[in-house]
Amino acid sequence: MRKYIVAGNWKMNKRLSEGVRLAEEINVAVEKAGALKCDVVIAPPFLHLTEVSKAVGNKVSVAAQNCAAEASGAYTGEVSASMLQSAGIASVIIGHSERRTFYGETDAVLAKKTGQALSCGLKVIFCIGEELSQRDNGRYFDIVKSQIENGLFHLSADEWKNIVIAYEPVWAIGTGRTATSAQAQEVHAFIRQTIAGKYGQPSADDTTILYGGSCNENNAKELFAQPDIDGGLIGGASLTAEKFIGIVTAF
């Protein structure tokens, strides 16, 4: 049975002391909220990972925002999946639209990163989504299908069990423009159908699919009520504990 997840992607925000403070505040808010219907994940910058991990309890897990495509070697500035695993990190975000757009990460590179992460026992939050022109010309199904097939469909059925999909329409990230719940549901249902075509309906039904396009405390409840939306990958709204907990408790 698939899990509901709310994951906060801090991106390149917060100095170390600020990040630790935010993690502590989120931890307190989660504890006060009592029984939750979702798992809670926060993904701070690399520098913060170990200290933030110390600042949270067992109701909040910590993920990395990225990992290297190679296992080790002369790759200055990179952080390997095995390094993350050795620091106690359980999961990693791969393929975020900002990595694809600003750093030219291709499906082939993301497939390698996914393989590295899985080989080190990490779970993967794999991001897919179309740009505005692709949405407007009606190619969004083709785009998300291609990203899934080229980035993930080399995996075995057992490996697939460690994959979470995050659908993030690029045109709705940080723009103030959000996909309607119906638009989001349409693509989530298509993603699940695509997974079923490869791994079978039971695997598709067990796959967690998150929405990652400007989800906030005001629209989360409507989005999460959709049958194929299993939570959110949250950007800006994860940078304050009050807003983030508003999303966490929206189920």
C-alpha positions in Angstrom: 0.0 0.0 0.0 1.4 3.4 -1.0 2.4 6.0 1.6 1.4 9.6 1.8 4.4 11.9 2.0 5.0 15.6 2.4 8.6 16.5 1.6 10.1 20.0 2.0 12.8 20.9 -0.4 14.7 23.9 1.1 16.8 24.4 -2.1 19.7 26.8 -1.6 18.3 28.6 1.4 19.1 29.1 5.1 22.5 29.5 6.8 23.5 26.5 8.9 22.2 27.9 12.2 19.0 29.0 10.5 18.5 25.5 9.0 19.0 23.8 12.4 16.5 26.2 13.9 13.9 25.6 11.2 14.4 21.8 11.6 13.8 22.1 15.3 10.7 24.2 14.8 9.3 21.7 12.2 10.1 18.9 14.6 8.2 20.6 17.5 5.2 21.3 15.1 5.1 17.7 14.0 5.2 16.4 17.6 2.4 18.8 18.6 0.2 17.7 15.6 0.0 14.2 17.0 -1.0 11.3 14.8 -0.3 12.2 11.1 -1.6 10.6 8.0 1.6 11.2 6.1 5.4 10.7 6.4 7.3 14.0 6.8 10.6 14.6 5.0 12.9 17.7 4.8 15.7 18.1 2.3 18.2 20.8 3.4 21.4 21.8 1.6 24.3 19.3 1.8 26.2 21.3 4.4 23.2 21.1 6.8 22.4 17.4 6.5 24.2 16.0 9.6 23.3 18.8 11.9 19.7 18.9 10.8 19.4 15.1 11.2 20.4 15.6 14.9 17.7 18.3 15.3 14.7 16.1 14.3 13.1 13.2 16.0 11.8 9.9 14.5 8.7 11.6 13.0 10.8 13.6 10.5 13.3 12.1 8.1 16.0 13.9 6.2 16.7 13.7 2.5 19.4 15.1 0.2 18.6 17.3 -2.7 20.9 15.6 -5.2 23.7 13.1 -5.5 26.5 12.4 -8.0 26.2 10.1 -11.0 29.5 8.5 -10.1 30.5 6.3 -7.1 33.7 8.1 -6.3 36.8 9.7 -7.9 38.1 13.1 -9.1 34.7 14.9 -9.3 35.4 18.1 -7.4 32.3 19.5 -5.6 30.2 16.4 -6.0 28.6 14.3 -3.2 28.2 10.6 -3.7 25.3 8.4 -2.8 27.6 6.4 -0.5 28.6 9.5 1.3 24.9 10.3 2.0 24.3 6.8 3.2 27.3 6.9 5.5 25.8 10.1 7.0 22.6 8.4 7.8 20.5 9.9 5.0 17.7 7.6 3.8 16.6 9.3 0.6 17.5 11.7 -2.2 15.7 13.9 -4.6 16.8 13.3 -8.2 15.8 15.1 -11.4 14.4 18.3 -10.0 13.5 20.7 -12.8 16.1 23.1 -11.6 18.8 20.5 -12.0 17.5 19.6 -15.5 17.2 23.3 -16.5 20.2 25.0 -14.9 22.7 22.2 -14.9 21.7 20.4 -18.0 21.0 17.0 -16.4 19.7 14.6 -19.0 17.6 11.5 -18.6 20.7 9.4 -19.0 22.5 11.3 -16.2 19.5 11.0 -14.0 19.3 7.2 -14.7 22.9 6.9 -13.5 22.2 8.9 -10.4 19.2 6.8 -9.6 21.3 3.6 -10.0 23.9 5.0 -7.6 21.3 5.9 -5.0 19.6 2.6 -5.1 22.9 0.7 -5.0 23.6 2.5 -1.7 20.2 1.7 -0.2 18.7 5.1 -0.6 15.1 5.7 -1.6 14.7 8.1 -4.6 12.2 10.9 -5.0 12.3 11.2 -8.8 11.1 14.5 -10.3 9.4 14.8 -13.7 7.3 17.6 -15.3 6.7 19.7 -18.4 7.6 23.3 -19.2 5.0 26.0 -20.1 5.5 25.6 -23.9 5.0 21.8 -23.6 1.9 22.3 -21.5 0.4 24.8 -23.9 1.1 22.7 -27.1 -0.5 19.7 -25.5 2.7 17.6 -25.3 2.8 17.2 -21.5 1.8 13.5 -21.5 4.6 12.8 -24.0 7.1 14.7 -21.9 6.3 13.0 -18.5 6.1 9.6 -20.1 9.5 10.1 -21.8 11.1 11.2 -18.6 9.8 8.2 -16.7 10.8 5.7 -19.4 14.3 7.1 -20.0 15.1 7.8 -16.4 13.6 4.9 -14.6 12.3 2.1 -16.7 15.6 0.3 -16.7 14.9 -0.6 -13.1 13.8 -4.0 -11.9 10.4 -4.5 -10.2 12.2 -4.8 -6.9 14.2 -1.7 -7.4 11.1 0.2 -8.4 9.7 -0.3 -4.8 12.2 2.3 -3.7 11.0 5.0 -6.1 8.7 7.9 -5.3 7.6 10.1 -8.2 7.2 13.8 -7.9 5.2 15.5 -10.7 6.2 19.1 -10.8 4.9 21.2 -13.7 7.8 23.6 -14.3 5.4 26.4 -15.2 3.9 26.2 -11.8 7.1 26.4 -9.7 7.8 29.7 -8.0 5.6 31.5 -10.5 2.5 31.9 -8.3 0.7 29.9 -11.0 -0.6 26.5 -9.8 -2.1 23.7 -11.7 -5.7 23.2 -10.8 -6.5 20.1 -8.8 -8.1 18.6 -11.9 -5.0 19.3 -14.0 -2.7 17.8 -11.4 -5.0 14.7 -11.0 -5.1 14.2 -14.8 -1.3 13.9 -15.0 -1.0 11.9 -11.8 -3.5 9.3 -13.1 -1.6 9.2 -16.4 1.7 8.6 -14.5 0.1 5.7 -12.6 -1.2 4.3 -15.9 2.3 4.5 -17.4 3.8 2.7 -14.4 1.1 0.0 -14.7 2.0 -0.6 -18.3 5.6 -1.4 -17.3 5.4 -3.0 -13.8 1.7 -4.0 -13.5 -1.2 -2.4 -11.8 -0.4 -3.6 -8.3 3.0 -1.9 -8.4 1.4 1.2 -9.9 -1.1 1.3 -7.1 1.7 1.0 -4.5 3.7 3.9 -6.0 3.6 7.2 -4.2 3.2 10.1 -6.6 3.7 13.6 -5.1 2.6 16.9 -6.6 5.4 19.6 -6.7 4.0 22.7 -8.3 3.6 25.6 -5.8 1.6 23.5 -3.3 0.9 25.5 -0.2 -1.1 25.5 3.0 -4.1 27.0 1.2 -4.4 24.6 -1.7 -3.0 21.4 -0.2 -6.2 20.0 1.1 -7.9 20.2 -2.3 -4.9 18.7 -4.1 -4.5 15.9 -1.6 -8.1 15.0 -1.9 -7.5 13.8 -5.5 -7.3 10.0 -5.8 -3.9 9.8 -7.4 -2.1 12.6 -5.5 -0.3 11.2 -2.5 1.3 14.3 -1.0 3.6 17.1 -2.0 7.2 18.0 -2.8 7.1 21.5 -1.2 9.5 24.4 -2.1 9.0 27.9 -0.6 6.3 26.9 1.8 8.6 24.5 3.5 10.9 27.3 4.7 8.6 28.3 7.6 7.4 25.7 10.1 3.9 27.2 10.3 3.3 27.0 6.6 4.9 23.6 6.2 2.9 22.0 9.1 -0.3 23.4 7.5 0.5 21.3 4.4 1.5 18.2 6.5 -1.9 18.3 8.3 -3.9 18.9 5.1 -4.8 15.1 4.7 
